[in-house]
Amino acid sequence: MTFMTARVPAQVLRSTDHVLASLPFLLGFQPHSSAVLMWVREGTLILTQRIDIPQIPIGSNDSSTLDEWAIGVIKSASHADSHEVLIAIFPPVLTKDLGPGLATTQDCDRSACRDLVAALSRALVAAAKYPFAAWLVVEDDFWKFDFATSNFSHTRQTVDPQVISEVHDDFLSAGWRHLTNRQEVVNEFDADAGEQQLMLGVITEQAKDVETGERQARRDESISSMVDSLNTSSTDHLAQAQIITGLMDVQLRDCVLWQLTNHDRLASCAHTLRLALRAAPSGYRAPLATVTALAFWLQGDGVRAGAALAQASLDNAHYGLAHLVDIALTNGVAPKMWSESMGKVPYEACRTGVASYLQ
């Protein structure tokens, strides 16, 4: 399940075409085999939620199982201050061979998609939410759901290419982008073996330069240097090594998190952290991956936050802060709750280790 809460640069709710053209950017990738819910309040998009379509047979005997799934989906976004919800179903596409010498055609199980929307609508109504509109989407084509008949229209419509172009321009000019699928997003956080080997050498040399007795005295200097590197989007190996090793220290990590929480260039910091993560050797990755996840989560990018957290788990399945953030993401907790919590922690508590509960 994926949650996105970022501030949107385009008028995504202007029309159905605008909504559907925006979804790949809102999610960070083109959805496949997914149900996407857009939670809206007074004409403003509050939350975009993506869920894998359940791998259960859809039919009369499975309605209770489907209802349980839908209730869980709606409950996980219950924190959203919204009463209207838009639903888009991106079904698994079935390729049909029309015969020798003939082109193939694409189709989907419309009855299964109908049952998905019906179950989600029932769960929304039970939660005092209003299912405002729903669509079945295959590439740039869509079919509107008729709530009166509980079925999709037989009329296929196509998203206006001009609207697609305008929406894409709005997002791209604001620095947004999307990838072809979720796996491409995950791959952005994978370790780079060559960079890891190089970084291990840099880290080893750095360790020789710092005597054990000097570590406490240099902590404040290290915090300042690390934040400067994040501010300037530094990709220098020495700067990256300092970030990688510095975040292994809980006090340094908490100080960096405190400063990142309300940072005005958070997107740039997140990008710098991601590049450092690709170079971080095994054994050093969990703290950096967790901070990277938080940097993306604070922007509302649940997709990349989840991908970074997966790297933390691979490096250290018992890293406490990663587990805490994972629970928040899994339950759709709003990033502002983290910001509000950190806002109550004095910086001095992070610097001196009093805020070690963050471990």
C-alpha positions as CSV (number, residue, x, y, z in Angstrom):
1,M,0.0,0.0,0.0
2,T,1.3,3.4,-0.9
3,F,0.3,6.9,0.4
4,M,1.2,10.2,-1.2
5,T,0.5,13.5,0.6
6,A,2.7,15.9,-1.3
7,R,1.6,19.4,-2.3
8,V,0.4,19.2,-5.9
9,P,1.7,21.7,-8.5
10,A,-1.1,21.1,-11.1
11,Q,-4.9,21.5,-11.1
12,V,-5.5,17.8,-10.8
13,L,-9.2,18.0,-9.9
14,R,-10.2,20.3,-12.8
15,S,-11.7,17.4,-14.8
16,T,-11.6,13.6,-15.2
17,D,-8.9,14.0,-17.8
18,H,-6.8,16.1,-15.4
19,V,-7.2,13.5,-12.6
20,L,-6.1,10.5,-14.7
21,A,-3.2,12.4,-16.4
22,S,-1.9,13.4,-12.9
23,L,-1.9,9.9,-11.3
24,P,1.5,8.7,-12.5
25,F,3.1,11.8,-11.1
26,L,1.2,11.7,-7.8
27,L,2.3,8.1,-7.3
28,G,5.8,8.4,-8.8
29,F,5.2,5.6,-11.3
30,Q,2.6,4.3,-13.7
31,P,0.2,2.1,-11.7
32,H,-0.6,-1.4,-12.8
33,S,-2.9,-4.0,-11.1
34,S,-3.8,-1.2,-8.7
35,A,-6.7,0.5,-7.0
36,V,-6.0,4.3,-6.5
37,L,-8.1,6.4,-4.1
38,M,-7.8,10.2,-4.1
39,W,-9.1,11.7,-0.9
40,V,-10.5,15.2,-1.4
41,R,-11.7,18.0,0.9
42,E,-13.3,21.2,-0.4
43,G,-11.7,20.8,-3.8
44,T,-8.3,20.1,-2.5
45,L,-6.4,16.8,-2.8
46,I,-5.5,15.6,0.7
47,L,-4.2,12.1,0.1
48,T,-3.5,9.7,-2.8
49,Q,-3.6,6.1,-1.8
50,R,-2.5,3.1,-4.0
51,I,-3.3,-0.5,-3.2
52,D,-2.4,-3.7,-5.1
53,I,-5.6,-5.3,-6.4
54,P,-6.3,-8.3,-4.2
55,Q,-5.3,-11.7,-5.5
56,I,-8.6,-13.4,-4.7
57,P,-11.2,-14.8,-7.1
58,I,-14.0,-12.2,-7.5
59,G,-17.5,-13.7,-7.4
60,S,-20.7,-14.1,-5.4
61,N,-19.0,-16.4,-2.9
62,D,-16.1,-14.0,-2.3
63,S,-18.0,-10.8,-1.5
64,S,-17.4,-11.0,2.2
65,T,-13.6,-11.5,1.6
66,L,-13.6,-8.5,-0.8
67,D,-15.6,-6.4,1.7
68,E,-13.0,-7.2,4.4
69,W,-10.3,-6.1,2.1
70,A,-12.1,-2.8,1.2
71,I,-12.8,-2.0,4.9
72,G,-9.1,-2.4,5.6
73,V,-8.2,-0.1,2.8
74,I,-10.6,2.6,4.0
75,K,-9.6,2.2,7.6
76,S,-5.9,2.7,6.8
77,A,-6.7,6.1,5.4
78,S,-9.1,7.1,8.2
79,H,-6.8,9.9,9.4
80,A,-7.4,11.8,6.1
81,D,-9.5,14.9,6.8
82,S,-11.7,14.2,3.7
83,H,-15.2,13.2,2.9
84,E,-15.1,12.8,-0.9
85,V,-13.1,10.0,-2.6
86,L,-12.3,9.4,-6.2
87,I,-11.5,5.8,-7.3
88,A,-9.4,4.7,-10.2
89,I,-9.0,1.0,-11.0
90,F,-5.9,0.0,-13.1
91,P,-6.6,-3.7,-13.8
92,P,-4.3,-6.5,-14.9
93,V,-4.4,-6.3,-18.7
94,L,-5.1,-9.5,-20.6
95,T,-3.6,-9.8,-24.0
96,K,-5.8,-11.7,-26.6
97,D,-4.4,-13.2,-29.7
98,L,-6.9,-12.6,-32.5
99,G,-5.3,-15.2,-34.8
100,P,-2.5,-15.7,-37.3
101,G,-1.6,-12.5,-39.0
102,L,-3.9,-10.4,-36.8
103,A,-3.0,-7.9,-34.2
104,T,-3.5,-8.6,-30.5
105,T,-6.0,-6.7,-28.4
106,Q,-6.0,-5.8,-24.7
107,D,-8.9,-6.5,-22.4
108,C,-9.6,-6.8,-18.7
109,D,-12.0,-8.4,-16.3
110,R,-14.6,-5.7,-16.1
111,S,-16.8,-7.7,-13.7
112,A,-14.0,-8.1,-11.2
113,C,-13.2,-4.3,-11.5
114,R,-16.9,-3.6,-10.9
115,D,-16.9,-5.7,-7.8
116,L,-13.8,-3.9,-6.5
117,V,-15.4,-0.5,-6.9
118,A,-18.7,-1.7,-5.3
119,A,-16.8,-3.1,-2.3
120,L,-14.8,0.1,-1.9
121,S,-17.9,2.2,-2.2
122,R,-19.7,0.2,0.5
123,A,-16.8,0.6,2.8
124,L,-16.6,4.3,2.2
125,V,-20.3,4.8,2.9
126,A,-20.0,2.7,6.1
127,A,-17.2,5.1,7.2
128,A,-19.4,8.2,6.4
129,K,-17.3,9.0,3.3
130,Y,-18.7,9.8,-0.2
131,P,-17.5,7.9,-3.3
132,F,-17.7,10.8,-5.7
133,A,-16.6,9.1,-8.9
134,A,-14.9,6.0,-10.1
135,W,-13.2,4.9,-13.4
136,L,-11.7,1.8,-15.0
137,V,-8.5,2.8,-16.6
138,V,-6.5,1.0,-19.3
139,E,-3.6,3.1,-20.6
140,D,-5.2,6.3,-21.9
141,D,-8.7,4.9,-22.1
142,F,-11.3,4.9,-19.3
143,W,-14.8,3.8,-18.5
144,K,-16.9,5.7,-15.9
145,F,-18.6,3.9,-13.1
146,D,-22.4,4.4,-12.8
147,F,-23.2,4.2,-9.1
148,A,-27.0,3.9,-9.9
149,T,-26.5,0.6,-11.8
150,S,-23.3,-0.5,-10.0
151,N,-21.6,-1.0,-13.3
152,F,-19.2,0.6,-15.7
153,S,-20.4,2.5,-18.8
154,H,-20.0,0.7,-22.1
155,T,-18.8,3.9,-23.6
156,R,-15.0,4.0,-23.8
157,Q,-13.5,7.5,-23.4
158,T,-9.9,8.6,-24.1
159,V,-8.0,11.1,-22.0
160,D,-7.5,14.3,-24.0
161,P,-3.8,14.3,-25.3
162,Q,-3.7,18.1,-24.9
163,V,-4.6,17.8,-21.2
164,I,-2.0,15.1,-20.8
165,S,0.6,17.4,-22.3
166,E,-0.4,20.4,-20.1
167,V,-0.5,18.3,-16.9
168,H,2.8,16.7,-17.6
169,D,4.4,20.2,-18.3
170,D,3.0,21.5,-15.0
171,F,4.5,18.6,-13.0
172,L,7.8,18.5,-14.9
173,S,8.4,22.2,-14.5
174,A,7.8,21.8,-10.7
175,G,10.5,19.1,-10.6
176,W,8.2,16.1,-10.5
177,R,8.7,12.9,-12.6
178,H,7.4,9.4,-12.8
179,L,8.8,6.1,-13.8
180,T,7.3,3.2,-15.8
181,N,6.6,1.0,-12.8
182,R,7.2,0.6,-9.1
183,Q,10.2,-1.6,-9.5
184,E,12.1,1.2,-11.3
185,V,11.5,3.3,-8.2
186,V,12.8,0.5,-6.0
187,N,15.9,0.2,-8.2
188,E,16.8,3.8,-7.6
189,F,17.8,2.8,-4.0
190,D,19.8,-0.3,-4.7
191,A,23.4,-0.5,-3.7
192,D,26.0,0.3,-6.4
193,A,28.7,-2.3,-5.9
194,G,31.5,-0.2,-7.4
195,E,30.6,2.9,-5.4
196,Q,30.4,0.7,-2.2
197,Q,33.9,-0.6,-2.7
198,L,35.3,2.9,-3.3
199,M,33.3,4.3,-0.3
200,L,34.6,1.6,2.0
201,G,38.2,2.8,1.3
202,V,37.2,6.4,2.0
203,I,35.5,5.5,5.3
204,T,38.5,3.4,6.4
205,E,40.9,6.4,5.7
206,Q,38.5,8.8,7.6
207,A,38.5,6.5,10.6
208,K,42.2,6.7,10.9
209,D,42.0,10.5,11.1
210,V,39.7,10.6,14.2
211,E,41.0,9.4,17.5
212,T,38.4,7.9,19.9
213,G,38.9,10.7,22.4
214,E,38.1,13.3,19.8
215,R,34.7,12.0,18.7
216,Q,32.6,13.9,21.3
217,A,34.4,17.1,20.8
218,R,33.9,16.9,17.0
219,R,30.2,16.0,17.1
220,D,28.9,19.5,16.7
221,E,31.3,20.2,13.9
222,S,30.2,17.0,12.2
223,I,26.5,17.9,12.4
224,S,27.2,21.3,10.8
225,S,29.3,19.7,8.1
226,M,26.7,17.0,7.3
227,V,23.9,19.5,7.1
228,D,26.0,21.8,4.8
229,S,26.6,18.8,2.5
230,L,22.9,18.1,2.4
231,N,22.1,21.8,1.7
232,T,24.6,21.9,-1.2
233,S,23.6,18.5,-2.6
234,S,27.2,17.5,-2.4
235,T,28.2,14.2,-4.2
236,D,31.8,14.4,-3.1
237,H,33.0,11.1,-1.7
238,L,34.4,12.6,1.4
239,A,31.1,14.4,2.1
240,Q,29.1,11.2,1.4
241,A,31.4,9.2,3.7
242,Q,30.8,11.7,6.5
243,I,27.1,11.4,6.1
244,I,27.2,7.6,6.0
245,T,29.4,7.2,9.1
246,G,27.8,10.2,10.9
247,L,24.3,8.7,10.8
248,M,25.6,5.6,12.6
249,D,25.9,7.9,15.7
250,V,22.4,8.1,17.2
251,Q,23.0,11.7,18.5
252,L,24.2,12.9,15.1
253,R,21.4,11.1,13.4
254,D,18.8,12.7,15.6
255,C,20.3,16.2,15.2
256,V,20.1,15.8,11.4
257,L,16.5,14.5,11.6
258,W,15.6,17.5,13.8
259,Q,17.0,19.9,11.2
260,L,15.5,18.1,8.2
261,T,12.0,18.1,9.7
262,N,11.3,21.7,8.6
263,H,14.0,22.1,6.0
264,D,13.0,24.4,3.1
265,R,15.1,22.3,0.6
266,L,13.9,18.9,1.6
267,A,13.7,17.5,-1.9
268,S,17.3,18.3,-2.6
269,C,18.4,16.8,0.7
270,A,16.4,13.6,0.0
271,H,18.1,13.3,-3.4
272,T,21.6,13.7,-1.8
273,L,20.7,11.1,0.8
274,R,19.6,8.7,-1.9
275,L,22.9,9.0,-3.8
276,A,24.8,8.5,-0.6
277,L,22.7,5.4,0.2
278,R,23.6,3.8,-3.2
279,A,27.3,4.1,-2.2
280,A,26.9,3.1,1.5
281,P,28.6,-0.3,2.3
282,S,26.8,-3.1,4.0
283,G,26.6,-2.6,7.8
284,Y,26.3,1.2,7.3
285,R,23.1,1.3,5.3
286,A,20.2,1.0,7.8
287,P,20.6,4.4,9.5
288,L,21.1,6.2,6.2
289,A,18.2,4.4,4.5
290,T,15.9,5.3,7.4
291,V,16.8,9.0,7.3
292,T,16.4,8.9,3.5
293,A,13.0,7.3,4.0
294,L,12.0,10.0,6.4
295,A,13.2,12.8,4.0
296,F,10.9,11.4,1.3
297,W,8.0,10.7,3.7
298,L,8.1,14.3,4.9
299,Q,7.5,15.4,1.3
300,G,4.6,13.0,1.1
301,D,6.4,10.6,-1.2
302,G,5.4,7.3,0.4
303,V,6.6,5.3,-2.6
304,R,10.3,6.3,-2.3
305,A,10.1,6.3,1.5
306,G,9.0,2.6,1.3
307,A,11.8,1.8,-1.1
308,A,14.4,3.3,1.2
309,L,13.0,1.5,4.2
310,A,13.3,-1.8,2.3
311,Q,17.0,-1.1,2.1
312,A,17.2,-0.5,5.8
313,S,15.5,-3.8,6.5
314,L,17.9,-5.7,4.2
315,D,20.9,-4.2,6.1
316,N,19.5,-4.5,9.7
317,A,16.1,-6.0,10.2
318,H,16.1,-5.0,13.8
319,Y,16.9,-1.3,13.4
320,G,14.4,0.4,15.7
321,L,13.7,3.7,14.0
322,A,13.2,1.9,10.6
323,H,10.6,-0.3,12.3
324,L,8.8,2.8,13.7
325,V,8.7,4.6,10.4
326,D,7.5,1.4,8.7
327,I,4.6,1.2,11.1
328,A,3.7,4.8,10.3
329,L,3.9,4.2,6.5
330,T,1.9,0.9,6.7
331,N,-0.9,2.6,8.6
332,G,-0.9,5.7,6.5
333,V,0.1,8.1,9.3
334,A,0.3,11.7,8.0
335,P,3.9,13.1,7.9
336,K,2.8,16.1,9.8
337,M,2.5,13.9,12.9
338,W,6.2,13.3,12.7
339,S,6.9,17.0,12.2
340,E,4.7,17.9,15.2
341,S,6.4,15.3,17.4
342,M,9.9,16.4,16.5
343,G,8.8,20.0,17.0
344,K,8.2,19.2,20.7
345,V,11.8,17.8,21.1
346,P,14.4,20.5,22.0
347,Y,17.4,20.4,19.7
348,E,19.6,20.1,22.8
349,A,17.9,16.8,23.7
350,C,18.9,15.4,20.3
351,R,22.5,16.8,20.6
352,T,23.0,15.3,24.1
353,G,21.3,12.0,23.5
354,V,18.2,12.6,25.7
355,A,16.0,12.0,22.6
356,S,17.4,8.5,22.3
357,Y,13.8,7.1,22.3
358,L,14.1,7.7,18.5
359,Q,16.3,4.6,18.3
